[in-house]
Amino acid sequence: MTGDIYQKPKLLFFRNFSIALVYVVGFFVLQYVLYKSHIVSYFPNESNLTHWDASWYKSIVDKGYQFNINSQSNTGFYYLFPAIWGLCHASVYGISGINIIFFIAGFSLLSLIYRPRIHVLLLWLTFPAVFYTYIPYSEALFFLLSTISLWGIHSGNRLLTWVALFLLSLTRATAIMLMPAFLLMELISNDKKEWRHSAVKYFIYFFLPMLAGLIVFILIQFRETGVWFAYAIQQSQRWGHKLNQPEFPLRCSVNPGYTWLAALIVFSCGIATFLLIKIGKQWLKANEMGDKILLISLGYMAMSLFLLLFINVPSELTGSYRYVMANPFFYVFIFHFTHKMKYCRKDYLLVFLIATLVWLLFSYKDYQLFLLLSINTAIIFLFMLTANRNLLWPYIVLSVINLFFQIQLYQQFLGGGRIMD
């Protein structure tokens, strides 16, 4: 902390809110300078901000849900974000600004739980997938509501968590991944002899609000389309999100240039799954109870790995960084491994071996891709080095790398899949 004044939660919240706001403003000023200098090709406008999923959300705002059995339709998207967009009568610029405020508020609230130093905050703000919170997508709302649910658990405010989870289940389908995550959290964070009582608490305080939100969403779509489970039908039949057997090598055929980022996500989710299993074994053997927020985050990432591999177009991981990185659970995961652990040479060797195996899942047929993915190992080592409180340079290097790719991804979105004309 920079001083005793920031020990007060409200002051800390507004300080970090200001830091995040200055960063986002600086990001757009940099984009403008690069655009005017002809270094990048795009600057946000009413047209290019509605590429991809944003156009589907806009169609819900303009026309409501419309189901088409023969082609993709907007019933493949959740309700709360377009409902807020329509309620505000906001332009594309306006809803993008609202999303930025949602993200910054959630980011600042998360900072009250862990109270990271300023250079840590800046590193977090540069994560490549953060750009999804600058556009008319539901990521910013999901980030805010997820953080509110974590804050409710942290502060013991069950009503706050209940409401946040209900709204989360109206925001994105990925909220379903929190159902098993919260069950594991409630079990492993309490005495194993009290598992029945923990199961009852889970049902009332976590499962019930998420189930209620899901039911409300299904009813809303049925009321507007006359089709039961329109979302599930669209996602399974038109987007390929159904139970599939994974195929190897893993790939990002829609955007092969970011296979390295998808590989990093698979590595991170794999480590999260391993740690969750380890904590679960310690609970079963020695009744060692885990940290609630960490358990939720590890559970979310473990479920993300399962969904990416099995509930998807077979082995197609394009966009995986969006689902995993653009939420507070990834931040909790990163904080644990950079602030709660110390590393020795043996740890670096173990990480090198595990990472190499993950890279091979993507590249065992392509040695050039393998060499490219191996650069990820250096990035992981840099994150491990940040566990040394006396080193600042890893933060600087990682922030520069992240910012470069955050700009690249944002430009690619604005270009409808292209970076340069």
Secondary structure, 3 states (H helix, E strand, C coil): CCCHHHHCHHHHHHHHHHHHHHHHHHHHHHHHHHHHCCCCCCCCCCCHHHCCHHHHHHHHHHHCCCCCCCCCCHHHCCCHHHHHHHHHCCCHHHHHHHHHHHHHHHHHHHHHHHCCCHHHHHHHHCCHHHHHHHCCCCHHHHHHHHHHHHHHHHHCCHHHHHHHHHHHCCCCHHHHHHHHHHHHHHHHCCCHHHHHHHHHHHHHHHHHHHHHHHHHHHHHHHHHHCCCCHHHHHHHHHCCCCECCCCCCCECCCCHHHHHHHHHHHHHHHHHHHHHHHHHHHHHHHCCCCCHHHHHHHHHHHHHHHHHHHECCCCECCCHHHHHHCCHHHHHHHHHHHHCCCCCHHHHHHHHHHHHHHHHHHHCCCHHHHHHHCHHHHHHHHHHHCCCCCCCHHHHHHHHHHHHHHHHHHHHHHCCCCCCC
